[in-house]
Amino acid sequence: MNSHSLLLYGFLIGIPLILGLYAQMKVSGAFSRWKEVPVASGMTGADAARKILSAAGIHDVEVASIDTMLGDHYDPSSKKLCLSPDVYDGASVAAVGIAAHETGHAIQDARRYAPLHLRMAIVPITQFASQLLPFVILGGFFFHFTGLITLGAICYLILTIFQLITLPVEFDASRRAKVILQQMGIVGTREETSGVNDVLDSAALTYVAAFVASLGNLIYLLLLRRSSEE
């Protein structure tokens, strides 16, 4: 790898990496700050999730506690809303914000929100591409096998499309959460609203960073493929 390639790699990969680290620090900081601020309503994340689901007429989604820190997610295949301990049991601004966001995904599922179901449809091929990448990177980056570089570009194209579809899914879930929390009186004060916005906007940055990182890898592999053919 010559100096020009190293510079290009540093730009396309290094900058997204820095953005990703910043996003992770921001979301961790926002969560740590706002999990210490209680909501006046006294509701836990689990309480908020169940109340929002009930109000939306959704009665087939289980709200469950998981052990993974910040591993909160909605699983559409099992109709389960999984919340980490600080979110499930926490009666904080951060807890109700994250719980409402994940409940937003359950509402998307129930309302047949197209981007969510498109993302679900391409999950299997995305997982396959992710499993293939370590072998592709080893052969393509270090040995410059054109076929492997092309395969790597295809894998990153799949991942980039997945991350692109993820953006409206996550942004919409956060938008729904912010509106619902205020409408239902789960958060009421200006401080609580500001905290929810801080937590959810910080989390959204991680998805932007993931898209930028995937796009950077895709562009680099396409340029590497072109140079290997010259």
C-alpha positions as CSV (number, residue, x, y, z in Angstrom):
1,M,0.0,0.0,0.0
2,N,1.7,3.2,-1.2
3,S,1.5,6.6,0.6
4,H,-1.3,7.8,-1.6
5,S,-3.4,4.8,-0.7
6,L,-2.6,5.2,3.0
7,L,-3.7,8.8,2.9
8,L,-6.9,7.8,1.1
9,Y,-7.6,5.0,3.5
10,G,-7.0,7.3,6.5
11,F,-9.5,9.8,5.1
12,L,-12.2,7.3,4.1
13,I,-11.8,5.0,7.1
14,G,-10.1,7.1,9.8
15,I,-12.6,10.0,9.8
16,P,-15.7,7.7,10.1
17,L,-13.9,5.8,12.9
18,I,-13.4,9.1,14.8
19,L,-17.0,10.0,14.2
20,G,-18.1,6.6,15.4
21,L,-16.0,6.9,18.6
22,Y,-17.4,10.4,19.2
23,A,-21.0,9.1,18.7
24,Q,-20.4,6.3,21.2
25,M,-19.0,8.7,23.8
26,K,-21.9,11.2,23.2
27,V,-24.6,8.5,23.7
28,S,-22.9,7.1,26.7
29,G,-22.5,10.5,28.2
30,A,-26.1,11.5,27.5
31,F,-27.4,8.3,29.0
32,S,-25.2,8.5,32.1
33,R,-26.3,12.1,32.7
34,W,-30.1,11.6,32.2
35,K,-30.4,8.3,33.9
36,E,-29.8,10.2,37.1
37,V,-32.7,12.6,36.5
38,P,-36.0,11.2,37.6
39,V,-39.2,11.9,35.7
40,A,-42.0,13.7,37.6
41,S,-44.5,11.1,36.4
42,G,-42.6,8.4,38.4
43,M,-42.9,5.9,35.5
44,T,-40.2,3.4,34.7
45,G,-39.2,2.5,31.2
46,A,-41.2,-0.7,31.3
47,D,-44.2,1.2,32.6
48,A,-43.9,3.8,29.8
49,A,-43.5,1.1,27.2
50,R,-46.6,-0.8,28.3
51,K,-48.7,2.4,28.6
52,I,-47.7,3.5,25.1
53,L,-48.3,0.0,23.6
54,S,-51.8,-0.1,25.2
55,A,-52.7,3.4,24.0
56,A,-51.6,2.4,20.5
57,G,-53.9,-0.7,20.6
58,I,-50.9,-3.1,20.5
59,H,-51.5,-6.0,22.9
60,D,-49.3,-8.8,21.4
61,V,-45.9,-7.3,22.3
62,E,-44.1,-8.5,25.4
63,V,-42.0,-6.0,27.3
64,A,-39.0,-7.9,28.8
65,S,-35.8,-7.2,30.7
66,I,-32.4,-8.2,29.3
67,D,-29.0,-8.1,30.9
68,T,-27.2,-6.3,28.1
69,M,-26.2,-2.7,28.9
70,L,-27.7,-0.3,26.3
71,G,-28.8,-3.4,24.3
72,D,-32.3,-2.2,24.1
73,H,-34.2,-3.2,21.0
74,Y,-37.5,-4.4,19.5
75,D,-37.5,-7.8,18.0
76,P,-40.3,-7.9,15.3
77,S,-39.9,-11.7,14.8
78,S,-40.8,-12.6,18.3
79,K,-42.9,-9.4,19.1
80,K,-40.7,-8.7,22.1
81,L,-39.5,-5.3,23.3
82,C,-36.2,-5.9,25.2
83,L,-35.0,-3.3,27.7
84,S,-31.8,-3.2,29.7
85,P,-32.0,-3.1,33.5
86,D,-31.4,0.7,33.8
87,V,-34.2,1.3,31.2
88,Y,-36.7,-1.4,32.3
89,D,-36.5,-0.5,36.0
90,G,-35.3,3.1,35.8
91,A,-37.8,5.9,36.4
92,S,-35.5,8.4,34.7
93,V,-35.6,10.7,31.7
94,A,-33.1,8.4,29.9
95,A,-35.1,5.3,30.7
96,V,-38.5,6.6,29.4
97,G,-36.9,8.1,26.4
98,I,-35.2,4.9,25.3
99,A,-38.2,2.8,26.1
100,A,-40.4,5.1,24.1
101,H,-38.0,4.9,21.1
102,E,-38.0,1.1,21.1
103,T,-41.8,1.2,21.5
104,G,-41.8,3.4,18.4
105,H,-40.4,0.4,16.5
106,A,-43.3,-1.8,17.7
107,I,-45.7,0.9,16.5
108,Q,-43.9,1.0,13.1
109,D,-44.3,-2.8,12.9
110,A,-48.0,-2.7,13.8
111,R,-48.6,0.1,11.3
112,R,-46.6,-1.7,8.5
113,Y,-44.0,1.1,8.3
114,A,-42.4,0.3,4.9
115,P,-38.7,1.1,5.8
116,L,-38.8,-1.1,8.9
117,H,-40.2,-4.1,6.9
118,L,-37.7,-3.5,4.1
119,R,-34.9,-3.5,6.7
120,M,-36.3,-6.8,8.1
121,A,-36.4,-8.3,4.6
122,I,-32.7,-7.7,3.9
123,V,-31.4,-8.8,7.4
124,P,-30.4,-12.3,6.2
125,I,-28.3,-11.2,3.3
126,T,-26.8,-8.4,5.5
127,Q,-25.8,-11.0,8.1
128,F,-24.2,-13.2,5.4
129,A,-22.3,-10.2,4.0
130,S,-21.0,-9.4,7.5
131,Q,-19.8,-12.9,8.1
132,L,-18.0,-13.0,4.7
133,L,-16.2,-9.6,5.2
134,P,-13.2,-10.8,7.4
135,F,-12.1,-13.3,4.8
136,V,-12.7,-10.8,2.0
137,I,-10.7,-8.0,3.7
138,L,-7.8,-10.3,4.4
139,G,-7.4,-11.4,0.8
140,G,-8.5,-8.1,-0.8
141,F,-6.6,-5.6,1.3
142,F,-3.3,-7.5,1.8
143,F,-3.0,-9.5,-1.4
144,H,-5.0,-7.3,-3.7
145,F,-6.9,-10.1,-5.3
146,T,-9.3,-8.3,-7.7
147,G,-12.0,-10.9,-7.3
148,L,-12.0,-10.6,-3.5
149,I,-11.9,-6.8,-3.7
150,T,-15.0,-6.9,-5.9
151,L,-16.7,-9.3,-3.5
152,G,-15.8,-7.0,-0.6
153,A,-17.3,-4.0,-2.5
154,I,-20.5,-6.0,-3.0
155,C,-20.6,-6.8,0.8
156,Y,-20.1,-3.2,1.7
157,L,-22.7,-2.1,-0.8
158,I,-25.2,-4.4,1.0
159,L,-24.2,-3.1,4.4
160,T,-24.4,0.5,3.2
161,I,-27.9,0.0,1.8
162,F,-28.9,-1.6,5.1
163,Q,-27.5,1.4,7.1
164,L,-29.2,3.8,4.8
165,I,-32.5,2.2,5.3
166,T,-31.9,2.1,9.0
167,L,-31.7,5.9,9.2
168,P,-35.3,6.7,8.5
169,V,-36.4,3.8,10.7
170,E,-34.5,5.1,13.7
171,F,-35.3,8.8,13.1
172,D,-39.0,8.0,12.8
173,A,-39.0,6.0,16.0
174,S,-37.3,8.9,17.9
175,R,-39.8,11.3,16.4
176,R,-42.7,9.2,17.5
177,A,-41.2,8.8,21.0
178,K,-40.7,12.6,21.5
179,V,-44.3,13.3,20.5
180,I,-45.9,10.4,22.4
181,L,-44.0,11.1,25.7
182,Q,-45.4,14.6,25.7
183,Q,-48.9,13.8,24.6
184,M,-49.3,11.1,27.2
185,G,-47.8,13.2,30.0
186,I,-44.9,10.8,30.7
187,V,-42.6,13.7,30.4
188,G,-43.8,17.2,31.1
189,T,-41.2,19.7,32.2
190,R,-38.8,21.5,29.8
191,E,-35.9,19.8,31.5
192,E,-37.4,16.4,30.9
193,T,-38.1,17.2,27.3
194,S,-34.6,18.5,26.7
195,G,-33.2,15.3,28.3
196,V,-35.2,13.0,26.1
197,N,-34.1,15.0,23.0
198,D,-30.4,14.8,24.1
199,V,-30.5,11.0,24.7
200,L,-32.4,10.2,21.4
201,D,-30.4,12.7,19.2
202,S,-27.2,11.3,20.6
203,A,-28.3,7.7,19.8
204,A,-29.3,8.8,16.3
205,L,-25.7,10.0,15.7
206,T,-24.4,6.4,16.1
207,Y,-26.6,5.3,13.1
208,V,-25.2,8.2,11.0
209,A,-21.7,7.2,12.0
210,A,-22.4,3.6,11.0
211,F,-23.6,4.7,7.6
212,V,-20.7,7.0,7.0
213,A,-18.2,4.2,8.0
214,S,-19.8,1.7,5.7
215,L,-19.9,4.2,2.8
216,G,-16.3,5.0,3.4
217,N,-15.3,1.4,3.1
218,L,-17.3,0.9,0.0
219,I,-15.8,3.9,-1.7
220,Y,-12.3,2.8,-0.8
221,L,-12.8,-0.7,-2.1
222,L,-14.2,0.6,-5.4
223,L,-11.2,2.9,-5.8
224,L,-8.9,0.0,-4.8
225,R,-10.5,-2.2,-7.4
226,R,-10.1,0.3,-10.1
227,S,-6.4,0.8,-9.3
228,S,-5.8,-2.9,-9.3
229,E,-7.2,-3.2,-12.8
230,E,-5.0,-0.4,-14.3
